[in-house]
Amino acid sequence: MDETPLYQQLQRITFSTFLFNIRPVEKLIVGKFYGSTIRGGFGYSFKKIICIFRDKQNCSDCILTNECVYSILFESKLQNEEAGLKTKDVPRPYVIDTYLQRKQVYSQEELFPLNIILIGKSIKYLPYFFLSIQQLGEKGFGYQRKNFIVEEIVQQYPHQKTIYTIKENTLNEPDKGILNLAQSEDISDELTIKFITPARIKYNGTLLSIIEFHHLIRSLIHRITFISEHWCDYRIDYDWKNLIKKAQDIKINQCKTKWLELTRYSSRQKTRMNMGGIVGEITYKGNIKKFFPLIKLGSYLHTGKNTTFGLGKYDIIYKNGK
């Protein structure tokens, strides 16, 4: 067992966040939760840009599967089998970091904000994300497929800097961020998790309507360990079994949540799919300090299922209100 503290091992996970400021060519109408629309649209554009064998329906039949950027980012089940990981799905290394959109109509005078998180090795593929979103703007997006242009890209984490403007038309290299996860001494025995977008967390094969603390920790461990090994080339060695056992001692002190149902249409499966989950606040009470690095990292990378669409986003509210 590696004696390196957990927070130091978690700091091997690098990520960067980007704000794409989008200018509508004409009035743009988006859905309340546009993450699934963006994800489907730019995924299609991404493949169109990358793929040289467009007549193939299945990436597994392609001789370039192991080298293709689209296959690496969007078909990671194939990569997972080769890596010998014990799951069929590897978390994708990007997140469309959306909120439940209150504003749904944008004029030509307004910028539409699109936030994207790239993790580990995917950061170097930012130019492909940019070109895919740019092509999505040319194709059309939202209600009645309105066009848009990418006016600028601002890297927001690890620090804020503009890396692209339409005037200069040059995409500068982004930086990789490492989150400081050293445990704070003033963490109390109580904190609140505020789920901003639906959290779809499963336990024993069932979607949860009440998320106990150990459910949250199991979900974070699953996501973060696979992200670390598959996208950051680092296998976290820690006594997870003991940590989960201790997580079961931490109880819900207050729960103000509800189930919010969302649906999306899958063009691949030709059907509408449910994407509902828990939103609202859960206050946990107990010896929380040792779990802080996992929880803090998860607040950036999301947790649960369908994170690429922006689900599983949460904020941390400490007992002192910060």
Contacts in CASP RR format, 6 or more apart in sequence:
PFRMAT RR
TARGET T0000
AUTHOR 0000-0000-0000
METHOD contacts of the structure
MODEL  1
MDETPLYQQLQRITFSTFLFNIRPVEKLIVGKFYGSTIRGGFGYSFKKII
CIFRDKQNCSDCILTNECVYSILFESKLQNEEAGLKTKDVPRPYVIDTYL
QRKQVYSQEELFPLNIILIGKSIKYLPYFFLSIQQLGEKGFGYQRKNFIV
EEIVQQYPHQKTIYTIKENTLNEPDKGILNLAQSEDISDELTIKFITPAR
IKYNGTLLSIIEFHHLIRSLIHRITFISEHWCDYRIDYDWKNLIKKAQDI
KINQCKTKWLELTRYSSRQKTRMNMGGIVGEITYKGNIKKFFPLIKLGSY
LHTGKNTTFGLGKYDIIYKNGK
1 237 0 8 1.000
1 238 0 8 1.000
1 239 0 8 1.000
2 9 0 8 1.000
2 237 0 8 1.000
2 238 0 8 1.000
4 237 0 8 1.000
6 236 0 8 1.000
6 238 0 8 1.000
6 290 0 8 1.000
6 293 0 8 1.000
6 294 0 8 1.000
7 181 0 8 1.000
7 182 0 8 1.000
7 183 0 8 1.000
7 292 0 8 1.000
7 293 0 8 1.000
8 181 0 8 1.000
9 228 0 8 1.000
9 234 0 8 1.000
9 236 0 8 1.000
9 237 0 8 1.000
9 238 0 8 1.000
10 179 0 8 1.000
10 181 0 8 1.000
10 224 0 8 1.000
10 228 0 8 1.000
10 236 0 8 1.000
10 293 0 8 1.000
10 294 0 8 1.000
10 297 0 8 1.000
11 178 0 8 1.000
11 179 0 8 1.000
11 180 0 8 1.000
11 181 0 8 1.000
12 228 0 8 1.000
12 232 0 8 1.000
12 234 0 8 1.000
12 236 0 8 1.000
13 119 0 8 1.000
13 120 0 8 1.000
13 178 0 8 1.000
13 179 0 8 1.000
13 224 0 8 1.000
13 227 0 8 1.000
13 228 0 8 1.000
13 232 0 8 1.000
13 234 0 8 1.000
13 297 0 8 1.000
13 301 0 8 1.000
14 119 0 8 1.000
14 120 0 8 1.000
14 123 0 8 1.000
14 176 0 8 1.000
14 177 0 8 1.000
14 178 0 8 1.000
14 232 0 8 1.000
15 117 0 8 1.000
15 118 0 8 1.000
15 119 0 8 1.000
15 120 0 8 1.000
15 123 0 8 1.000
15 157 0 8 1.000
15 176 0 8 1.000
15 177 0 8 1.000
15 179 0 8 1.000
15 300 0 8 1.000
15 301 0 8 1.000
16 117 0 8 1.000
16 118 0 8 1.000
16 123 0 8 1.000
16 155 0 8 1.000
16 157 0 8 1.000
16 158 0 8 1.000
16 174 0 8 1.000
16 175 0 8 1.000
16 176 0 8 1.000
16 177 0 8 1.000
17 97 0 8 1.000
17 115 0 8 1.000
17 116 0 8 1.000
17 117 0 8 1.000
17 118 0 8 1.000
17 155 0 8 1.000
17 156 0 8 1.000
17 157 0 8 1.000
17 300 0 8 1.000
18 115 0 8 1.000
18 116 0 8 1.000
18 117 0 8 1.000
18 118 0 8 1.000
18 126 0 8 1.000
18 153 0 8 1.000
18 154 0 8 1.000
18 155 0 8 1.000
18 156 0 8 1.000
18 163 0 8 1.000
18 174 0 8 1.000
19 113 0 8 1.000
19 114 0 8 1.000
19 115 0 8 1.000
19 153 0 8 1.000
19 154 0 8 1.000
19 155 0 8 1.000
19 156 0 8 1.000
20 113 0 8 1.000
20 114 0 8 1.000
20 115 0 8 1.000
20 116 0 8 1.000
20 130 0 8 1.000
20 133 0 8 1.000
20 150 0 8 1.000
20 152 0 8 1.000
20 153 0 8 1.000
21 111 0 8 1.000
21 112 0 8 1.000
21 113 0 8 1.000
21 114 0 8 1.000
21 150 0 8 1.000
21 151 0 8 1.000
21 152 0 8 1.000
21 153 0 8 1.000
21 154 0 8 1.000
22 111 0 8 1.000
22 112 0 8 1.000
22 113 0 8 1.000
22 114 0 8 1.000
22 133 0 8 1.000
22 137 0 8 1.000
22 148 0 8 1.000
22 149 0 8 1.000
22 150 0 8 1.000
22 151 0 8 1.000
23 108 0 8 1.000
23 111 0 8 1.000
23 112 0 8 1.000
23 148 0 8 1.000
23 149 0 8 1.000
23 150 0 8 1.000
23 151 0 8 1.000
24 106 0 8 1.000
24 107 0 8 1.000
24 108 0 8 1.000
24 110 0 8 1.000
24 112 0 8 1.000
24 146 0 8 1.000
24 147 0 8 1.000
24 148 0 8 1.000
25 108 0 8 1.000
25 146 0 8 1.000
25 147 0 8 1.000
25 148 0 8 1.000
25 149 0 8 1.000
26 108 0 8 1.000
26 146 0 8 1.000
26 147 0 8 1.000
27 105 0 8 1.000
27 106 0 8 1.000
27 107 0 8 1.000
27 108 0 8 1.000
27 146 0 8 1.000
28 105 0 8 1.000
28 106 0 8 1.000
28 112 0 8 1.000
28 141 0 8 1.000
28 142 0 8 1.000
28 146 0 8 1.000
28 148 0 8 1.000
29 104 0 8 1.000
29 105 0 8 1.000
29 106 0 8 1.000
29 142 0 8 1.000
29 143 0 8 1.000
29 144 0 8 1.000
29 146 0 8 1.000
30 37 0 8 1.000
30 101 0 8 1.000
30 104 0 8 1.000
30 106 0 8 1.000
30 112 0 8 1.000
30 141 0 8 1.000
30 142 0 8 1.000
30 143 0 8 1.000
31 37 0 8 1.000
31 101 0 8 1.000
31 104 0 8 1.000
31 142 0 8 1.000
31 143 0 8 1.000
32 100 0 8 1.000
32 101 0 8 1.000
32 104 0 8 1.000
33 98 0 8 1.000
33 100 0 8 1.000
33 101 0 8 1.000
33 197 0 8 1.000
33 262 0 8 1.000
34 98 0 8 1.000
34 101 0 8 1.000
34 142 0 8 1.000
35 96 0 8 1.000
35 98 0 8 1.000
35 309 0 8 1.000
35 310 0 8 1.000
36 262 0 8 1.000
36 264 0 8 1.000
36 275 0 8 1.000
36 309 0 8 1.000
37 141 0 8 1.000
37 142 0 8 1.000
37 264 0 8 1.000
38 96 0 8 1.000
38 98 0 8 1.000
38 114 0 8 1.000
38 133 0 8 1.000
38 136 0 8 1.000
38 141 0 8 1.000
39 96 0 8 1.000
39 308 0 8 1.000
39 309 0 8 1.000
40 267 0 8 1.000
41 136 0 8 1.000
41 139 0 8 1.000
41 141 0 8 1.000
42 129 0 8 1.000
42 132 0 8 1.000
42 133 0 8 1.000
42 136 0 8 1.000
43 74 0 8 1.000
43 132 0 8 1.000
44 267 0 8 1.000
45 131 0 8 1.000
45 132 0 8 1.000
45 133 0 8 1.000
45 135 0 8 1.000
45 136 0 8 1.000
45 139 0 8 1.000
46 70 0 8 1.000
46 73 0 8 1.000
46 74 0 8 1.000
46 128 0 8 1.000
46 129 0 8 1.000
46 132 0 8 1.000
47 70 0 8 1.000
47 74 0 8 1.000
48 54 0 8 1.000
48 135 0 8 1.000
49 128 0 8 1.000
49 131 0 8 1.000
49 132 0 8 1.000
49 135 0 8 1.000
50 68 0 8 1.000
50 69 0 8 1.000
50 70 0 8 1.000
50 128 0 8 1.000
51 68 0 8 1.000
51 70 0 8 1.000
52 64 0 8 1.000
53 62 0 8 1.000
53 64 0 8 1.000
56 62 0 8 1.000
59 65 0 8 1.000
59 68 0 8 1.000
59 70 0 8 1.000
59 71 0 8 1.000
59 75 0 8 1.000
59 78 0 8 1.000
60 75 0 8 1.000
60 78 0 8 1.000
62 68 0 8 1.000
62 71 0 8 1.000
64 71 0 8 1.000
65 71 0 8 1.000
65 75 0 8 1.000
65 78 0 8 1.000
66 79 0 8 1.000
66 82 0 8 1.000
69 125 0 8 1.000
69 128 0 8 1.000
71 78 0 8 1.000
71 79 0 8 1.000
72 79 0 8 1.000
73 92 0 8 1.000
73 93 0 8 1.000
73 94 0 8 1.000
73 122 0 8 1.000
73 125 0 8 1.000
74 92 0 8 1.000
76 89 0 8 1.000
76 90 0 8 1.000
76 92 0 8 1.000
76 230 0 8 1.000
77 88 0 8 1.000
77 89 0 8 1.000
77 90 0 8 1.000
79 90 0 8 1.000
79 230 0 8 1.000
80 87 0 8 1.000
80 88 0 8 1.000
80 89 0 8 1.000
80 90 0 8 1.000
80 230 0 8 1.000
83 90 0 8 1.000
83 229 0 8 1.000
83 230 0 8 1.000
85 226 0 8 1.000
85 229 0 8 1.000
85 230 0 8 1.000
87 226 0 8 1.000
90 226 0 8 1.000
90 230 0 8 1.000
91 223 0 8 1.000
91 226 0 8 1.000
91 227 0 8 1.000
91 230 0 8 1.000
91 307 0 8 1.000
92 307 0 8 1.000
92 308 0 8 1.000
93 118 0 8 1.000
93 119 0 8 1.000
93 120 0 8 1.000
93 121 0 8 1.000
93 122 0 8 1.000
93 227 0 8 1.000
93 230 0 8 1.000
93 231 0 8 1.000
94 116 0 8 1.000
94 117 0 8 1.000
94 118 0 8 1.000
94 119 0 8 1.000
94 122 0 8 1.000
94 129 0 8 1.000
94 308 0 8 1.000
95 116 0 8 1.000
95 117 0 8 1.000
95 119 0 8 1.000
95 301 0 8 1.000
95 302 0 8 1.000
95 307 0 8 1.000
95 308 0 8 1.000
95 310 0 8 1.000
96 114 0 8 1.000
96 115 0 8 1.000
96 116 0 8 1.000
96 308 0 8 1.000
96 309 0 8 1.000
96 310 0 8 1.000
97 115 0 8 1.000
97 116 0 8 1.000
97 117 0 8 1.000
97 302 0 8 1.000
97 310 0 8 1.000
97 313 0 8 1.000
98 115 0 8 1.000
98 197 0 8 1.000
98 309 0 8 1.000
98 310 0 8 1.000
98 313 0 8 1.000
99 196 0 8 1.000
99 197 0 8 1.000
99 313 0 8 1.000
100 196 0 8 1.000
100 197 0 8 1.000
100 260 0 8 1.000
100 279 0 8 1.000
106 112 0 8 1.000
111 151 0 8 1.000
112 148 0 8 1.000
114 133 0 8 1.000
115 156 0 8 1.000
116 129 0 8 1.000
117 300 0 8 1.000
117 301 0 8 1.000
118 125 0 8 1.000
118 126 0 8 1.000
118 129 0 8 1.000
119 227 0 8 1.000
119 231 0 8 1.000
119 232 0 8 1.000
119 301 0 8 1.000
120 176 0 8 1.000
120 231 0 8 1.000
120 232 0 8 1.000
121 231 0 8 1.000
121 232 0 8 1.000
121 233 0 8 1.000
122 231 0 8 1.000
123 174 0 8 1.000
123 176 0 8 1.000
126 171 0 8 1.000
126 174 0 8 1.000
127 171 0 8 1.000
130 150 0 8 1.000
130 153 0 8 1.000
130 164 0 8 1.000
130 171 0 8 1.000
133 150 0 8 1.000
134 149 0 8 1.000
134 150 0 8 1.000
137 147 0 8 1.000
137 148 0 8 1.000
137 149 0 8 1.000
137 150 0 8 1.000
138 147 0 8 1.000
139 145 0 8 1.000
139 147 0 8 1.000
140 146 0 8 1.000
140 147 0 8 1.000
140 148 0 8 1.000
141 147 0 8 1.000
141 148 0 8 1.000
149 166 0 8 1.000
150 164 0 8 1.000
150 166 0 8 1.000
151 165 0 8 1.000
151 166 0 8 1.000
152 162 0 8 1.000
152 164 0 8 1.000
152 165 0 8 1.000
152 166 0 8 1.000
153 162 0 8 1.000
153 163 0 8 1.000
153 164 0 8 1.000
153 171 0 8 1.000
154 160 0 8 1.000
154 161 0 8 1.000
154 162 0 8 1.000
154 163 0 8 1.000
155 161 0 8 1.000
155 162 0 8 1.000
155 163 0 8 1.000
155 174 0 8 1.000
155 175 0 8 1.000
157 177 0 8 1.000
157 300 0 8 1.000
158 175 0 8 1.000
158 176 0 8 1.000
158 177 0 8 1.000
158 178 0 8 1.000
159 175 0 8 1.000
161 175 0 8 1.000
163 171 0 8 1.000
163 172 0 8 1.000
163 173 0 8 1.000
163 174 0 8 1.000
164 170 0 8 1.000
164 171 0 8 1.000
164 172 0 8 1.000
179 296 0 8 1.000
179 297 0 8 1.000
179 300 0 8 1.000
181 292 0 8 1.000
181 293 0 8 1.000
181 296 0 8 1.000
181 297 0 8 1.000
183 289 0 8 1.000
183 290 0 8 1.000
183 292 0 8 1.000
183 293 0 8 1.000
184 292 0 8 1.000
186 320 0 8 1.000
187 288 0 8 1.000
187 289 0 8 1.000
187 292 0 8 1.000
187 318 0 8 1.000
188 288 0 8 1.000
188 318 0 8 1.000
188 319 0 8 1.000
188 320 0 8 1.000
189 285 0 8 1.000
189 286 0 8 1.000
189 287 0 8 1.000
189 288 0 8 1.000
189 319 0 8 1.000
190 253 0 8 1.000
190 283 0 8 1.000
190 284 0 8 1.000
190 285 0 8 1.000
190 286 0 8 1.000
190 288 0 8 1.000
190 319 0 8 1.000
191 283 0 8 1.000
191 284 0 8 1.000
191 288 0 8 1.000
191 295 0 8 1.000
191 316 0 8 1.000
191 317 0 8 1.000
191 318 0 8 1.000
191 319 0 8 1.000
192 254 0 8 1.000
192 281 0 8 1.000
192 282 0 8 1.000
192 283 0 8 1.000
192 284 0 8 1.000
192 316 0 8 1.000
192 317 0 8 1.000
192 318 0 8 1.000
193 216 0 8 1.000
193 281 0 8 1.000
193 282 0 8 1.000
193 284 0 8 1.000
193 295 0 8 1.000
193 314 0 8 1.000
193 315 0 8 1.000
193 316 0 8 1.000
193 317 0 8 1.000
194 280 0 8 1.000
194 281 0 8 1.000
194 314 0 8 1.000
194 315 0 8 1.000
194 316 0 8 1.000
194 317 0 8 1.000
195 257 0 8 1.000
195 278 0 8 1.000
195 279 0 8 1.000
195 280 0 8 1.000
195 281 0 8 1.000
195 282 0 8 1.000
195 312 0 8 1.000
195 313 0 8 1.000
195 314 0 8 1.000
196 279 0 8 1.000
196 312 0 8 1.000
196 313 0 8 1.000
196 314 0 8 1.000
196 315 0 8 1.000
197 279 0 8 1.000
197 302 0 8 1.000
197 310 0 8 1.000
197 311 0 8 1.000
197 312 0 8 1.000
197 313 0 8 1.000
198 260 0 8 1.000
198 262 0 8 1.000
198 275 0 8 1.000
198 276 0 8 1.000
198 277 0 8 1.000
198 278 0 8 1.000
198 279 0 8 1.000
198 311 0 8 1.000
198 312 0 8 1.000
199 211 0 8 1.000
199 277 0 8 1.000
199 278 0 8 1.000
199 279 0 8 1.000
199 303 0 8 1.000
199 304 0 8 1.000
199 311 0 8 1.000
199 312 0 8 1.000
199 314 0 8 1.000
200 207 0 8 1.000
200 275 0 8 1.000
200 276 0 8 1.000
200 277 0 8 1.000
200 304 0 8 1.000
200 305 0 8 1.000
200 306 0 8 1.000
200 311 0 8 1.000
200 312 0 8 1.000
201 207 0 8 1.000
201 208 0 8 1.000
201 211 0 8 1.000
201 215 0 8 1.000
201 216 0 8 1.000
201 219 0 8 1.000
201 278 0 8 1.000
201 303 0 8 1.000
201 304 0 8 1.000
201 305 0 8 1.000
202 208 0 8 1.000
202 304 0 8 1.000
202 305 0 8 1.000
203 215 0 8 1.000
203 218 0 8 1.000
207 277 0 8 1.000
208 215 0 8 1.000
208 278 0 8 1.000
209 259 0 8 1.000
209 278 0 8 1.000
210 252 0 8 1.000
210 255 0 8 1.000
210 257 0 8 1.000
210 278 0 8 1.000
211 257 0 8 1.000
211 278 0 8 1.000
211 282 0 8 1.000
212 248 0 8 1.000
212 251 0 8 1.000
212 252 0 8 1.000
213 247 0 8 1.000
213 248 0 8 1.000
213 250 0 8 1.000
213 251 0 8 1.000
213 252 0 8 1.000
213 284 0 8 1.000
214 244 0 8 1.000
214 247 0 8 1.000
214 248 0 8 1.000
214 250 0 8 1.000
216 247 0 8 1.000
216 295 0 8 1.000
216 303 0 8 1.000
217 243 0 8 1.000
217 244 0 8 1.000
217 247 0 8 1.000
217 291 0 8 1.000
217 294 0 8 1.000
218 244 0 8 1.000
218 247 0 8 1.000
219 303 0 8 1.000
219 304 0 8 1.000
220 294 0 8 1.000
220 295 0 8 1.000
220 297 0 8 1.000
220 298 0 8 1.000
220 303 0 8 1.000
221 240 0 8 1.000
221 243 0 8 1.000
221 244 0 8 1.000
221 294 0 8 1.000
223 298 0 8 1.000
223 301 0 8 1.000
223 302 0 8 1.000
223 303 0 8 1.000
223 304 0 8 1.000
223 307 0 8 1.000
224 236 0 8 1.000
224 294 0 8 1.000
224 297 0 8 1.000
224 298 0 8 1.000
224 301 0 8 1.000
225 236 0 8 1.000
225 240 0 8 1.000
227 301 0 8 1.000
228 234 0 8 1.000
228 235 0 8 1.000
228 236 0 8 1.000
229 235 0 8 1.000
229 236 0 8 1.000
243 290 0 8 1.000
243 291 0 8 1.000
246 287 0 8 1.000
246 290 0 8 1.000
247 291 0 8 1.000
249 286 0 8 1.000
249 287 0 8 1.000
250 284 0 8 1.000
250 285 0 8 1.000
250 286 0 8 1.000
250 287 0 8 1.000
250 288 0 8 1.000
250 291 0 8 1.000
251 284 0 8 1.000
251 285 0 8 1.000
251 286 0 8 1.000
252 282 0 8 1.000
252 283 0 8 1.000
252 284 0 8 1.000
252 285 0 8 1.000
253 283 0 8 1.000
253 284 0 8 1.000
253 285 0 8 1.000
254 281 0 8 1.000
254 282 0 8 1.000
254 283 0 8 1.000
255 281 0 8 1.000
255 282 0 8 1.000
255 283 0 8 1.000
256 280 0 8 1.000
256 281 0 8 1.000
256 282 0 8 1.000
257 278 0 8 1.000
257 279 0 8 1.000
257 280 0 8 1.000
257 281 0 8 1.000
257 282 0 8 1.000
258 278 0 8 1.000
258 279 0 8 1.000
258 280 0 8 1.000
259 276 0 8 1.000
259 277 0 8 1.000
259 278 0 8 1.000
260 276 0 8 1.000
260 277 0 8 1.000
260 278 0 8 1.000
260 279 0 8 1.000
261 274 0 8 1.000
261 275 0 8 1.000
261 276 0 8 1.000
261 277 0 8 1.000
262 274 0 8 1.000
262 275 0 8 1.000
262 276 0 8 1.000
262 277 0 8 1.000
263 272 0 8 1.000
263 273 0 8 1.000
263 274 0 8 1.000
263 275 0 8 1.000
264 272 0 8 1.000
264 273 0 8 1.000
264 275 0 8 1.000
264 309 0 8 1.000
265 271 0 8 1.000
265 272 0 8 1.000
265 273 0 8 1.000
266 272 0 8 1.000
266 273 0 8 1.000
275 306 0 8 1.000
275 309 0 8 1.000
275 311 0 8 1.000
276 311 0 8 1.000
277 311 0 8 1.000
281 317 0 8 1.000
288 295 0 8 1.000
295 316 0 8 1.000
296 316 0 8 1.000
298 314 0 8 1.000
299 314 0 8 1.000
299 315 0 8 1.000
299 316 0 8 1.000
301 307 0 8 1.000
302 310 0 8 1.000
302 311 0 8 1.000
302 312 0 8 1.000
302 313 0 8 1.000
302 314 0 8 1.000
303 312 0 8 1.000
303 314 0 8 1.000
304 311 0 8 1.000
304 312 0 8 1.000
305 311 0 8 1.000
306 312 0 8 1.000
END
